[in-house]
Amino acid sequence: MLQSSTLKFLKDLKKNNNKPWFDAHRKQYEEAKNDFEKFIQSVLDKHSKNDIDLKELTAKKCLFRINRDVRFSKDKSPYKTNFGASMDKGGKKSGLAGYYFHLEPGKSFLGGGIWMPQPDTLKKVRQEIDYCYDEFKKIISNKKFKAIYGDLYAGEDIKLSKVPQGFEKDNPAADYLKFKSWLVLADITDSTLTSKELLTKTVNAFYLMQPFIKFLNRPLE
């Protein structure tokens, strides 16, 4: 579970997203960050027993910085109003598919997959889906998997309008070949975040996601 004070810090930060306020509340930030890091380490400790690819990871290597990159953004707010952790084989910069936890009051979720891969990686994943479509379909159609994640995330700009070059229009896997990212997401309520069930629910959700992650990474390793 996470502490209610961690959620409160993020809510307060959203209302006071400026450096003077942040500097005055740095102690609360450190406490909130340490709380989140401790939770992610607990997830790794448990889930790495299922997925040994995560054995070498530590929470510290999975967390994202709270500072925003504002160089190319109209929004100059200096800080993110969330904590995020990406748990991928080889670390969050490996380019491989992995698991993700997003902590943001009212907007928290867990999920995973591969986000906007480079062209060569994109091609390999599409080929794997094409060659092994029956296996891919079986994974994402699993009843327990769908009960948590539903369908693949299909947000704005995540899919092509047409089947990519090199694949027939009537390819059975055509709809999934159009994707530019392959992701699944599951929302988490604020009450769940601070409950004793959080760790178990997270690890169980990642366990059901594991075949999906392994499938995406297979052509990349």
C-alpha positions in Angstrom: 0.0 0.0 0.0 0.9 3.6 -0.4 0.6 6.3 2.2 -2.2 8.8 1.9 0.4 11.5 2.5 2.0 10.6 -0.8 -1.3 11.2 -2.7 -1.7 14.4 -0.8 1.7 15.7 -1.8 0.9 15.0 -5.5 -2.5 16.8 -5.2 -0.8 19.8 -3.5 1.9 19.9 -6.2 -0.8 20.0 -8.9 -2.1 23.2 -7.3 1.3 24.7 -6.6 3.5 23.6 -9.6 6.3 26.1 -9.1 9.9 25.9 -7.8 9.5 28.1 -4.7 6.6 25.9 -3.4 8.5 22.7 -4.3 11.7 23.9 -2.6 9.6 24.7 0.5 8.1 21.2 0.5 11.2 19.2 -0.5 11.0 17.1 2.7 7.4 16.0 1.8 8.6 15.3 -1.8 11.4 13.1 -0.5 9.0 11.2 1.8 6.5 10.7 -1.0 9.2 9.6 -3.5 10.7 7.1 -0.9 7.2 5.7 -0.3 6.6 5.1 -4.0 10.1 3.7 -4.4 9.5 1.3 -1.5 6.3 0.1 -3.1 7.9 -0.5 -6.5 10.7 -2.4 -4.9 8.0 -4.6 -3.2 6.5 -5.2 -6.7 9.8 -6.2 -8.1 10.7 -8.5 -5.2 7.4 -10.4 -5.7 7.0 -10.3 -9.5 10.6 -11.1 -10.3 9.8 -14.6 -8.9 7.4 -14.9 -11.8 9.5 -13.0 -14.4 13.1 -13.7 -13.8 14.0 -11.0 -16.4 13.4 -8.4 -13.6 15.8 -10.1 -11.1 18.6 -7.6 -11.6 16.3 -4.5 -11.4 16.0 -2.1 -8.5 13.2 0.4 -8.0 15.7 3.3 -8.1 16.5 2.3 -11.7 12.8 2.1 -12.7 11.6 5.5 -11.4 11.3 8.5 -13.7 12.4 12.0 -12.7 9.7 14.4 -11.4 11.2 17.3 -13.4 9.5 17.9 -16.7 11.4 18.6 -20.0 9.8 21.9 -20.9 12.1 22.8 -23.9 9.5 22.0 -26.5 6.3 22.4 -24.5 3.9 25.3 -24.3 3.2 24.2 -20.7 6.2 25.4 -18.7 5.1 23.8 -15.4 8.5 22.5 -14.0 7.2 19.3 -12.4 5.2 16.3 -13.3 2.2 15.7 -11.0 2.7 12.0 -10.9 5.2 9.3 -10.0 6.0 6.7 -12.7 8.0 3.5 -12.8 8.9 1.4 -15.9 10.0 -2.2 -15.1 11.7 -3.5 -18.2 14.3 -6.1 -18.8 17.6 -4.2 -19.0 16.2 -1.1 -17.4 13.7 1.6 -18.5 15.9 2.7 -21.5 16.4 -0.8 -22.9 13.8 -0.3 -25.6 12.1 -3.6 -24.7 8.5 -4.1 -23.6 7.9 -4.0 -19.9 5.5 -3.2 -17.0 4.5 0.2 -15.9 2.9 1.8 -12.8 1.5 5.3 -12.9 0.7 7.1 -9.6 -1.5 10.2 -10.0 -4.5 10.9 -7.8 -7.6 10.3 -9.8 -5.7 9.1 -12.8 -3.6 6.2 -11.6 -3.2 3.0 -13.6 -0.9 0.1 -14.2 -0.1 -1.4 -17.5 2.6 -2.4 -19.9 3.7 -3.2 -23.4 5.9 -1.3 -25.8 5.5 2.5 -26.5 6.4 4.0 -29.8 9.3 1.8 -30.7 11.9 2.7 -33.3 11.2 1.7 -36.9 13.3 -1.5 -36.9 11.7 -2.6 -33.6 8.3 -1.7 -34.9 8.9 -3.9 -38.0 10.0 -6.9 -35.9 7.0 -6.8 -33.6 4.6 -6.6 -36.6 6.3 -9.5 -38.2 6.0 -11.5 -35.0 2.3 -10.8 -34.8 1.9 -11.7 -38.4 3.8 -15.0 -38.1 2.3 -16.0 -34.8 -1.1 -14.4 -34.9 -3.0 -17.3 -33.4 -0.7 -17.2 -30.4 -1.0 -13.4 -30.0 -4.8 -13.6 -30.3 -4.9 -16.3 -27.7 -2.9 -14.2 -25.2 -5.0 -11.0 -25.6 -8.3 -13.0 -25.6 -7.6 -14.8 -22.4 -10.6 -14.3 -20.1 -8.6 -13.3 -17.0 -6.4 -10.9 -19.1 -9.5 -9.2 -20.7 -11.2 -8.9 -17.3 -8.4 -6.7 -16.1 -7.2 -4.9 -19.3 -10.1 -5.2 -21.8 -8.7 -4.5 -25.3 -5.4 -3.1 -26.3 -5.1 0.7 -25.7 -6.2 2.5 -28.8 -5.8 6.1 -28.0 -5.1 9.0 -30.3 -2.3 8.6 -32.9 -1.5 5.0 -31.7 -2.8 3.3 -34.9 -2.4 3.7 -38.6 -5.5 4.2 -40.7 -4.3 1.6 -43.2 -2.5 -1.7 -43.0 1.3 -0.9 -43.1 3.3 -1.6 -46.3 4.4 -5.2 -46.7 1.2 -6.7 -45.4 -2.0 -7.7 -47.3 -5.1 -5.7 -46.5 -7.0 -9.0 -45.7 -4.3 -10.2 -43.3 -6.2 -11.8 -40.3 -3.9 -9.8 -38.0 -4.5 -6.5 -40.0 -6.1 -4.6 -37.1 -3.2 -5.3 -34.8 -0.6 -4.6 -37.4 -1.8 -1.0 -37.7 -0.7 -0.3 -34.1 2.4 1.8 -33.6 2.4 0.9 -29.9 1.1 -2.2 -28.2 -0.2 -1.4 -24.7 -2.7 -2.5 -22.1 -3.9 -0.4 -19.2 -6.0 -0.9 -16.0 -7.2 2.0 -13.9 -6.6 2.1 -10.2 -8.8 4.0 -7.7 -7.4 6.2 -5.0 -8.9 3.9 -2.4 -7.1 0.9 -3.8 -3.8 2.8 -3.8 -3.9 3.2 0.0 -5.3 -0.3 0.7 -3.5 -3.5 1.7 -4.7 -5.1 -1.5 -2.6 -2.9 -3.8 0.6 -5.0 -3.9 -1.3 -8.3 -4.5 -3.5 -6.7 -7.1 -0.5 -5.2 -8.9 1.5 -8.4 -8.9 -1.4 -10.5 -10.1 -2.2 -8.0 -12.9 1.5 -8.1 -14.0 1.5 -11.9 -13.8 -1.5 -12.0 -16.3 0.3 -9.5 -18.5 3.6 -11.5 -18.6 2.8 -13.6 -21.7 1.9 -10.4 -23.6 5.3 -8.9 -22.6 7.2 -12.0 -23.5 5.6 -12.2 -26.9 6.5 -8.6 -27.7 10.1 -9.0 -26.6 10.7 -12.3 -28.3 11.6 -10.9 -31.8 13.7 -8.2 -30.1 16.1 -10.4 -28.1 
